[in-house]
Amino acid sequence: MPSATVAGFNLTPVKSTALHRPDAIDLRPEGAVGDRRFVFAREDGTRLHGISKAPLMPIVSTWDRDRERLHLRFPDGTEVEGDARAGTGDATEVYLFDRSVPAHRIDPVFVRVVHAIDPTLSIMRVASPEYGGGTRRASIVSLASVADVGARGGDRDLDARRFRMLIELDGMAPYEEDGWEGGRVRIGDAVLQVGHRVPRCVMTTLDPDTGTPNADTLGWMAGHRRHDGHVVLGVYGDVLEAGVIRVGDAVEVLELAAH
């Protein structure tokens, strides 16, 4: 079997917005640089959940870290750009699925366009070193696993972006990454401790470009991808050694957990 290599990445500066596909990422213990630095949240720290996040998915967000400018492009062609730096005042505790993180509102120029989606929402900047992702700073899936799920549902071209995984790998057997759970892998210049399998939710049923429900991914996985009461695909990872990872980089399994 050919060696595994990096096939692609998925990240976005604003959580739940359209994914970017860079050629390389700088992966650090606190996450990939530039990934999910901003979140949509309410004054009480709550966010949209489940399928209610669908209107955010077509928004293209771009963050110029050097100039500290955030740019949003909406599906209707509306564009807005403003200061990406955190505002002053007390932080809001924003509730993510596994914890809360402190965040501040940013430039009020975004208020009008964001309120057109939901008048209760604001864009907030998560205070470093936290970010808007989970406590596990990386996630990994093989394209073979995604292809197998698609084949079971009659969609052999199932888009891996549906699963919004940070790192996608090629050259593997379907679900081979499950066997890395508890072990260590080197991907490019970074070393990851591989964690549990990733529970999947209704967001995977949505078209990654439009947010429209158009694939029964959970149903396709229900019969063969249940683990500890959840439908799962891919694995989490903690960053043991920071480093740059590039498309085409080799993957080396350093250690597998004893079972």
For each residue, the residues with C-beta under 8 A, 3 or more apart:
1: 171 172 173
2: 171
3: 171 250 251
4: 142 169 170 171 172 176 250 251
5: 169 170 171 248 249 250 251
6: 9 167 168 169 170 187 188 245 246 247 248 249 251
7: 143 168 169 170 247
8: 21 160 168 247
9: 6 21 22 24 25 32 166 167 168 245 247
10: 19 20 21 161 164 165 166 168
11: 19 20 22 25 32 34 35 36 166
12: 15 16 17 18 19 20 35 36 61
13: 17 34 35 36 37 38 61 62 63 70
14: 17 36 37 38 39 40 56 59 61 63 70 72 123
15: 12 36 38 39 40 132 133
16: 12 39 40 48 53 56 57
17: 12 13 14 56 57 59 60 61 72
18: 12 57 58 59 60 61 208 209
19: 10 11 12 161 164 208
20: 10 11 12
21: 8 9 10
22: 9 11 25
23: 246 247
24: 9 244 245 246 247
25: 9 11 22 32 33 35 166 167 244 245
26: 32 33 242 243 244
27: 31 32 33 137 138 190 239 242 243 244 245
28: 31 32 33 137 239 242
29: 137 238 239 242
30: 128 129 130 131 137
31: 27 28 35 36 131 133 137 138 239
32: 9 11 25 26 27 28 35 137 138 166
33: 25 26 27 28
34: 11 13 37 63 65
35: 11 12 13 25 31 32 131 133 166
36: 11 12 13 14 15 31 39 126 131 132 133
37: 13 14 34 63 125 126 131 132
38: 13 14 15 61 63 70 84 106 123 124 125 126 132
39: 14 15 16 36 47 94 103 123 124 126 132
40: 14 15 16 47 48 56 114 118 121 122 123 124
41: 45 46 47 92 94 103 121 122 124
42: 45 46 47 120 121 122
43: 92 120 122
44: 92
45: 41 42 92 93 94 95 100
46: 41 42 95
47: 39 40 41 42 94 95 96
48: 16 40 52 53 56 118 121
49: 52 53
50: 53 201 202 203
51: 54 202 203 206 213
52: 48 49 55
53: 16 48 49 50 56 57 203 211
54: 51 57 206 211 212 213
55: 52 58 59 117 118 211
56: 14 16 17 40 48 53 59 117 211
57: 16 17 18 53 54 206 208 209 210 211
58: 18 55 74 75 209 210 211
59: 14 17 18 55 56 72 73 74 75
60: 17 18 72 73
61: 12 13 14 17 18 38 70 71 72 73
62: 13 70 71 72 73
63: 13 14 34 37 38 69 70 71 84
64: 67 68 69 70 71 84
65: 34 68
66:
67: 64
68: 64 65 83 84 85
69: 63 64 81 82 83 84
70: 13 14 38 61 62 63 64 81 82 83 84 106 107 110 123
71: 61 62 63 64 79 80 81
72: 14 17 59 60 61 62 79 80 81 110 113
73: 59 60 61 62 77 78 79
74: 58 59 77 78 79 113
75: 58 59 210
76:
77: 73 74
78: 73 74 113
79: 71 72 73 74
80: 71 72 109 110 112 113
81: 69 70 71 72 109
82: 69 70 106 107 108 109 110
83: 68 69 70 106 107 109
84: 38 63 64 68 69 70 106 107 125
85: 68 106 125
86: 103 104 105 106 125 127
87: 104 105 106 107
88: 104
89: 104 105
90:
91: 102 103 104 127
92: 41 43 44 45 102 103 104 105 124
93: 45 100 101 102 103
94: 39 41 45 47 100 101 102 103 124 126 132
95: 45 46 47 100
96: 47 99 100 101 132 133 134
97: 134
98: 134 135
99: 96 135
100: 45 93 94 95 96
101: 93 94 96 126 127 130 131 132
102: 91 92 93 94 126 127 130
103: 39 41 86 91 92 93 94 124 125 126 127
104: 86 87 88 89 91 92 124 125 127
105: 86 87 89 92 108 122 123 124 125
106: 38 70 82 83 84 85 86 87 110 123 124 125
107: 70 82 83 84 87 110
108: 82 105 111
109: 80 81 82 83 112
110: 70 72 80 82 106 107 113 114 122 123
111: 108 114 115 122
112: 80 109 115 116
113: 72 74 78 80 110 116 117
114: 40 110 111 117 118 121 122 123
115: 111 112 118 119 121
116: 112 113
117: 55 56 113 114 121
118: 40 48 55 114 115 121
119: 115
120: 42 43
121: 40 41 42 48 114 115 117 118
122: 40 41 42 43 105 110 111 114
123: 14 38 39 40 70 105 106 110 114
124: 38 39 40 41 92 94 103 104 105 106
125: 37 38 84 85 86 103 104 105 106
126: 36 37 38 39 94 101 102 103 130 131 132
127: 86 91 101 102 103 104 130
128: 30 131
129: 30
130: 30 101 102 126 127
131: 30 31 35 36 37 101 126 128
132: 15 36 37 38 39 94 96 101 126
133: 15 31 35 36 96 137
134: 96 97 98 137 236
135: 98 99
136: 139 195 236 237 238
137: 27 28 29 30 31 32 133 134 237 238 239
138: 27 31 32 166 167 192 236 237 238 239
139: 136 165 166 167 198 234 235 236 237
140: 165 166 167 168 169 177 180 187 192 194 234 235 236 237
141: 145 146 160 163 165 167 168 169 177 198 233 234 235
142: 4 145 146 168 169 170 172 173 174 175 176 177
143: 7 146 147 160 168 169 170 172
144: 147 148 170 172 173 174 175 176
145: 141 142 148 149 172 174 175 176 177 233 234
146: 141 142 143 149 150 158 160 162 163 168 233
147: 143 144 150 151 156 158 174
148: 144 145 151 152 174 175
149: 145 146 152 153 158 217 220 221 225 233
150: 146 147 153 154 155 156 157 158 220
151: 147 148 154 155 156
152: 148 149 220 221 224
153: 149 150 158 215 216 217 219 220
154: 150 151
155: 150 151 158 215
156: 147 150 151
157: 150
158: 146 147 149 150 153 155 162 215 217
159: 162 207 208
160: 8 141 143 146 163 165 168
161: 10 19 164 208
162: 146 158 159 203 204 205 206 207 208 215 217
163: 141 146 160 198 200 204 233 234
164: 10 19 161 203 208
165: 10 139 140 141 160 168 198 234
166: 9 10 11 25 32 35 138 139 140
167: 6 9 25 138 139 140 141 187 237 245
168: 6 7 8 9 10 140 141 142 143 146 160 165
169: 4 5 6 7 140 141 142 143 172 177 251
170: 4 5 6 7 142 143 144
171: 1 2 3 4 5
172: 1 4 142 143 144 145 169 176 177
173: 1 142 144 176
174: 142 144 145 147 148
175: 142 144 145 148 178
176: 4 142 144 145 172 173 179 180
177: 140 141 142 145 169 172 180 194 234 235
178: 175 181 197 235
179: 176 256
180: 140 176 177 183 185 194 235 253 256
181: 178 194 195 196 197 235 257
182: 194 195 256 257
183: 180 193 194 253 254 255 256 257
184: 191 192 193 194 240 253 254 255
185: 180 191 192 194 237 251 252 253 254
186: 190 191 192 251 252 254
187: 6 140 167 190 191 192 245 249 251 252
188: 6 243 244 245 246 249 250
189: 241 242 243 244 245 249
190: 27 186 187 239 241 242 243 244 245
191: 184 185 186 187 239 240 241 243 254
192: 138 140 184 185 186 187 237 238 239 240
193: 183 184 237 238 240
194: 140 177 180 181 182 183 184 185 235 236 237
195: 136 181 182 235 236 237 238
196: 181 235 236
197: 178 181 227 230 232 233 234 235 236
198: 139 141 163 165 232 233 234 235 236
199: 230 231 232
200: 163 204 217 218 221 225 230 231 232 233
201: 50 204 218
202: 50 51 205 206 218
203: 50 51 53 162 164 206
204: 162 163 200 201 215 217 218 233
205: 162 202 213 214 215 216 217 218
206: 51 54 57 162 202 203 210 211 212 213 214
207: 159 162 210 211 212 213 214 215
208: 18 19 57 159 161 162 164
209: 18 57 58
210: 57 58 75 206 207
211: 53 54 55 56 57 58 206 207
212: 54 206 207
213: 51 54 205 206 207
214: 205 206 207
215: 153 155 158 162 204 205 207 220
216: 153 205 219 220
217: 149 153 158 162 200 204 205 220 221
218: 200 201 202 204 205 221 222 231
219: 153 216 222
220: 149 150 152 153 215 216 217
221: 149 152 200 217 218 224 225 231 232 233
222: 218 219 225 226 231
223: 226
224: 152 221
225: 149 200 221 222 231 232 233
226: 222 223 229 230 231 232
227: 197 230 232
228: 232
229: 226
230: 197 199 200 226 227
231: 199 200 218 221 222 225 226
232: 197 198 199 200 221 225 226 227 228
233: 141 145 146 149 163 197 198 200 204 221 225
234: 139 140 141 145 163 165 177 197 198
235: 139 140 141 177 178 180 181 194 195 196 197 198
236: 134 136 138 139 140 194 195 196 197 198
237: 136 137 138 139 140 167 185 192 193 194 195
238: 29 136 137 138 192 193 195
239: 27 28 29 31 137 138 190 191 192 242
240: 184 191 192 193
241: 189 190 191
242: 26 27 28 29 189 190 239
243: 26 27 188 189 190 191
244: 24 25 26 27 188 189 190
245: 6 9 24 25 27 167 187 188 189 190 249
246: 6 23 24 188 249
247: 6 7 8 9 23 24
248: 5 6
249: 5 6 187 188 189 245 246
250: 3 4 5 188
251: 3 4 5 6 169 185 186 187
252: 185 186 187
253: 180 183 184 185 256
254: 183 184 185 186 191
255: 183 184
256: 179 180 182 183 253
257: 181 182 183
258:
259:
